[in-house]
Amino acid sequence: MAAAPHPALQLEQRRAADIIRLLTLYRPLTDAFVIDFFTEGLWEQLPPAWQPALATATPQQLAGLLGGRGGPGVAWPLSLLAFAAAARALAFPRGCPGGSPRPPCQSSHLHPLLRRHIKPKKQHEIQRLGKLLQRLSQATGCERVVDVGAGQGHLSRFLAFGLGLSVTAMESESRLAALAQRFDQDLLRELEKTGGKLGGLGHAQHRPNPPHQPLTPWAPRHVPGRLDPAAPWGELLLPPDPPGPGPAAQNPLGGPGGSEDGGQVLVTGLHACGDLSPALLRHFARSPAVAAVASVGCCYMKLSAAPQP
């Protein structure tokens, strides 16, 4: 006869079941982004009794509702109070189990100059994906990387300045591409002052960080343009939207042989949202110009409903 589960395990199993029931009851709320309430009209999907109270409440009153403190001047619907109380009751405890020290707010694995403007979670992601691309580069003998959907260029800077790879950063929004170039120039100016040797000691947990290799002075090359999911890989770029003042977008792969000199490239994307991550695989998984693809997708609920080739 099987032994009964440990009481602590039974408690967590009940909590998990209750969480699933609560999320199922309010699935439209949990499946949506905040911006969807404006772009998709999801405000109208809130329970009708909630809408007047939420629309007229002050920020202080909303904070009191979230914190369970209540607050004068507003009569919250009982169903909304029940939802907030259930969410608080089922929430997992914050902090590390066993009284472990809080994790450092900055990654000790990234050079201090490469941590700027980046939140700790993304610092970790950049370092892990960058190290994977470094191993792929060593395995394939390919040192050229195309970063699709590069955003503000945080991954591209780590690959170029931190790992010494030749990087082309492709971003559809001209504003983000320009911001990435500005961050690159700021870092280059710092390198001129320090010789790339800044680092080694940090303040995370009051312990010295491991020594960092000097940064290289090779900035990424930025290409404003967007991927056309329906086009073949040899014609992958469309002009940025809205069009920028710079030259027309060029295919960073260069042509049938790969990069400009005919060599292959590694293709990557960090947080390749919505249709972008599947498009990368459709374009490049069998492309002769690509030595390897390393894509980290996200926002799968944003996948297009239209049939994909």
Solvent accessible surface area in square Angstrom, and as a share of the most:
residue,aa,sasa,rsa
1,M,246,1.10
2,A,96,0.74
3,A,98,0.76
4,A,84,0.65
5,P,59,0.37
6,H,125,0.56
7,P,95,0.60
8,A,59,0.45
9,L,91,0.45
10,Q,66,0.29
11,L,96,0.48
12,E,72,0.32
13,Q,94,0.42
14,R,138,0.50
15,R,49,0.18
16,A,47,0.36
17,A,40,0.31
18,D,49,0.26
19,I,36,0.18
20,I,111,0.56
21,R,145,0.53
22,L,28,0.14
23,L,83,0.41
24,T,92,0.53
25,L,136,0.68
26,Y,43,0.16
27,R,154,0.56
28,P,69,0.43
29,L,45,0.23
30,T,73,0.42
31,D,73,0.38
32,A,25,0.19
33,F,76,0.32
34,V,121,0.69
35,I,106,0.54
36,D,12,0.06
37,F,45,0.19
38,F,166,0.69
39,T,90,0.52
40,E,114,0.51
41,G,38,0.37
42,L,27,0.13
43,W,88,0.31
44,E,126,0.57
45,Q,106,0.47
46,L,13,0.07
47,P,45,0.28
48,P,113,0.71
49,A,62,0.48
50,W,5,0.02
51,Q,33,0.15
52,P,85,0.54
53,A,13,0.10
54,L,38,0.19
55,A,71,0.55
56,T,108,0.63
57,A,15,0.12
58,T,61,0.35
59,P,102,0.64
60,Q,138,0.61
61,Q,31,0.14
62,L,60,0.30
63,A,46,0.36
64,G,4,0.03
65,L,12,0.06
66,L,134,0.67
67,G,39,0.38
68,G,43,0.41
69,R,172,0.63
70,G,31,0.30
71,G,37,0.36
72,P,125,0.78
73,G,78,0.75
74,V,34,0.20
75,A,94,0.73
76,W,24,0.08
77,P,26,0.16
78,L,150,0.75
79,S,56,0.36
80,L,8,0.04
81,L,69,0.35
82,A,61,0.47
83,F,51,0.21
84,A,11,0.08
85,A,46,0.36
86,A,33,0.26
87,A,42,0.33
88,R,103,0.38
89,A,79,0.61
90,L,32,0.16
91,A,58,0.45
92,F,128,0.53
93,P,110,0.69
94,R,236,0.86
95,G,65,0.62
96,C,52,0.31
97,P,120,0.76
98,G,89,0.86
99,G,73,0.70
100,S,57,0.37
101,P,101,0.64
102,R,196,0.72
103,P,94,0.59
104,P,54,0.34
105,C,90,0.54
106,Q,66,0.29
107,S,19,0.12
108,S,27,0.18
109,H,117,0.52
110,L,1,0.00
111,H,8,0.03
112,P,33,0.21
113,L,6,0.03
114,L,11,0.05
115,R,30,0.11
116,R,108,0.39
117,H,116,0.52
118,I,14,0.07
119,K,160,0.68
120,P,62,0.39
121,K,139,0.59
122,K,64,0.27
123,Q,0,0.00
124,H,99,0.44
125,E,36,0.16
126,I,1,0.01
127,Q,23,0.10
128,R,149,0.54
129,L,11,0.06
130,G,0,0.00
131,K,71,0.30
132,L,68,0.34
133,L,1,0.00
134,Q,49,0.22
135,R,144,0.53
136,L,43,0.22
137,S,7,0.05
138,Q,136,0.60
139,A,88,0.68
140,T,61,0.36
141,G,67,0.64
142,C,11,0.07
143,E,112,0.50
144,R,82,0.30
145,V,2,0.01
146,V,6,0.03
147,D,2,0.01
148,V,3,0.02
149,G,30,0.29
150,A,14,0.11
151,G,17,0.16
152,Q,62,0.28
153,G,0,0.00
154,H,15,0.07
155,L,8,0.04
156,S,0,0.00
157,R,13,0.05
158,F,11,0.05
159,L,0,0.00
160,A,1,0.00
161,F,0,0.00
162,G,22,0.21
163,L,30,0.15
164,G,22,0.21
165,L,12,0.06
166,S,63,0.41
167,V,8,0.05
168,T,15,0.09
169,A,1,0.01
170,M,3,0.01
171,E,16,0.07
172,S,38,0.25
173,E,72,0.32
174,S,26,0.17
175,R,159,0.58
176,L,29,0.14
177,A,7,0.05
178,A,59,0.46
179,L,41,0.20
180,A,0,0.00
181,Q,87,0.39
182,R,135,0.49
183,F,13,0.06
184,D,3,0.01
185,Q,88,0.39
186,D,44,0.23
187,L,9,0.04
188,L,39,0.20
189,R,125,0.46
190,E,37,0.17
191,L,16,0.08
192,E,146,0.65
193,K,155,0.66
194,T,48,0.28
195,G,50,0.48
196,G,0,0.00
197,K,155,0.66
198,L,80,0.40
199,G,32,0.31
200,G,18,0.17
201,L,147,0.73
202,G,19,0.19
203,H,164,0.73
204,A,20,0.16
205,Q,62,0.27
206,H,171,0.76
207,R,146,0.53
208,P,96,0.61
209,N,13,0.07
210,P,63,0.40
211,P,122,0.77
212,H,42,0.19
213,Q,147,0.65
214,P,69,0.43
215,L,17,0.09
216,T,29,0.17
217,P,87,0.55
218,W,154,0.54
219,A,41,0.32
220,P,11,0.07
221,R,114,0.42
222,H,26,0.12
223,V,10,0.05
224,P,37,0.23
225,G,1,0.01
226,R,93,0.34
227,L,18,0.09
228,D,33,0.17
229,P,55,0.35
230,A,85,0.66
231,A,17,0.13
232,P,82,0.52
233,W,49,0.17
234,G,38,0.37
235,E,116,0.52
236,L,2,0.01
237,L,25,0.13
238,L,57,0.28
239,P,76,0.48
240,P,10,0.07
241,D,91,0.47
242,P,95,0.60
243,P,105,0.66
244,G,29,0.27
245,P,146,0.92
246,G,44,0.42
247,P,121,0.76
248,A,79,0.61
249,A,22,0.17
250,Q,120,0.54
251,N,32,0.17
252,P,5,0.03
253,L,1,0.00
254,G,45,0.43
255,G,19,0.18
256,P,120,0.76
257,G,41,0.39
258,G,0,0.00
259,S,6,0.04
260,E,111,0.50
261,D,106,0.55
262,G,42,0.40
263,G,31,0.30
264,Q,84,0.37
265,V,2,0.01
266,L,0,0.00
267,V,1,0.00
268,T,0,0.00
269,G,0,0.00
270,L,16,0.08
271,H,59,0.26
272,A,2,0.02
273,C,62,0.37
274,G,7,0.07
275,D,39,0.20
276,L,41,0.20
277,S,12,0.08
278,P,42,0.26
279,A,1,0.00
280,L,0,0.00
281,L,97,0.48
282,R,82,0.30
283,H,13,0.06
284,F,4,0.02
285,A,68,0.52
286,R,233,0.85
287,S,9,0.06
288,P,89,0.56
289,A,0,0.00
290,V,14,0.08
291,A,31,0.24
292,A,21,0.16
293,V,41,0.23
294,A,8,0.06
295,S,36,0.23
296,V,62,0.36
297,G,18,0.17
298,C,33,0.19
299,C,36,0.21
300,Y,134,0.51
301,M,120,0.54
302,K,88,0.37
303,L,81,0.40
304,S,48,0.31
305,A,111,0.86
306,A,58,0.45
307,P,134,0.84
308,Q,80,0.36
309,P,121,0.76
